[in-house]
């Protein structure tokens, strides 16, 4: 992949507000998944290890 494609992919990550909040939450250092979920407002189901399909994410 060219540098241009890598940059496009990088900037595409920032079009999703939830992803931006996750990255911002991680700037303070390592965090537990449940802490990140609480910070970004995406409920986390520890028993299933996933976010519900209604959570605002596109991963």
Residue pairs with C-beta under 8 A, 6 or more apart in sequence:
1 9
13 19
13 23
14 20
16 57
16 58
17 56
18 40
18 41
18 42
18 55
18 56
18 57
18 58
19 57
19 58
19 59
21 39
21 40
21 41
22 36
22 40
25 31
25 35
25 36
25 39
25 40
26 36
31 39
33 44
34 44
34 46
36 44
37 43
37 44
37 51
38 44
41 56
42 51
42 55
42 56
42 57
43 51
43 52
43 55
44 50
44 51
45 51
45 52
51 57
